[in-house]
């Protein structure tokens, strides 16, 4: 029995079908970088060409709340009305299309009837392909295979595209999360560094305050004992002057007196540092007083030092002991002068300043007047900076200073309710900032004049535990006509 020969037309149709299947299988490679709409447009164009269709309409299911792309590709050039009619007709059939086979409908783009075949995209029906042909044999078995193949290729491409988009979204979210985490870590690191620096600064300030307090207590005790010795010297010196005055010993007595005065000055500076020096604060109008204070500094400076001043016009008033205040400014200016042996510039800036709890002045809060005195001198070495307020600490050569200047400034500032800082570095000059609290006490002019020591025949009870001091004091009172009775302590005085 002879094998029947295939019909030439069937062979050509089979060849074309295989060729179309191969072409469809290659589309995902072309679609690799396509967006979803581009994939649908490419597929619709391929199907129209392969199957000689009137048009192809592809609709996808909504994803993540976004409107699905709907693509319509006609075989011929159509006007807007025809395209709208085809789109509406195809869309109406998507909800009730037959799972197999086709439907015949009036050609929305022209005369005649077209057959509309459908293919679901993906198992989960991500979309539908609607293909229209005027061929009465549409869709043949081969054409259904091609439509199914096209739908499967579209499903694979769309799933890959969705997966890639999901991956990109995940990577983007991960990058954003990493950036956010890095930002949060960096921010927290900055916060921790700031907190650590603030804690270290507070601890250093606390240790400095403790050290200065201990030194102050020691200095105060020494100054008290030294003051008693000076009082004995002064008292006996006055007695000696009265008894031997005019006998050729005046020069020696005057020399002793000058030495005692220098000792009193040192004692006063020590007591100021220890905050035991009695202050006599008065309300001071700085707008009127600053020119006088500035002129007070000039005689202590050399001619090769340029003085520059900057005084705010609306300065608040302060309440300070004027003599101690003038001495504090003078001590700062003298230190600046000595730091500029070859000349330089001294700048005095005075301005109002409000402080909060985060300020560098040891937690001072409130309204202050700041006196900032800067020089262009040699600066202070870093290792010496923590000790500048300690009594008898000096960076000058031996014999060129007592080391009590800044100690007096420190004690005066603290006793007045203010503060003082020193900023310096070797070769970069020094800036001393003295802060004194604002006073709201009404300004009053202080009365001045000499007061003559009163004389009387009354009896004074003298309480003193140092016999030599008591003896000298009793002699001075007796010279003024007073009678004295002595007791060593308060208990003995009350018992008398």
Secondary structure, DSSP 8 states (H G I E B T S, - for coil): -------HHHHHHHHHHHHHHHHHHHHHHHGGG--HHHHHHHHHHHHHHHHT-SEEEEEE--BTTB---EEEEESS---HHHHHHHHHHHHHHHTT--SSSEEEEE-TTSSSEEEEEEEEETTTT-EEEEEEE--TT-S-HHHHHHHHHHHHHHHHHHHHHHHHHHHHHHHHHHHHHHHHHHHHHHHHHHHHHHHHHHHHHHHHHHHHHHHHHHHHHHHHHHHHHHHHHHHHHHHHHHHHHHHHTTTT-HHHHHHHHHHHHHHHHHHHHHHHHTT-S----EEE-HHHHHHHHHHHHHTTS-TTEEEEEEE-TT---EEE-HHHHHHHHHHHHHHHHHT-TT-EEEEEEEEEEEE-TTSTTTT--EEEEEEEEEE-S----HHHHTTTTSTT--SS-TTS--S-HHHHHHHHHHHTT-EEEEEE-TTS-EEEEEEEEB--S-----------------EEEEE-S-HHHHHHHHHHHHHTT-EEEEESSHHHHHH-
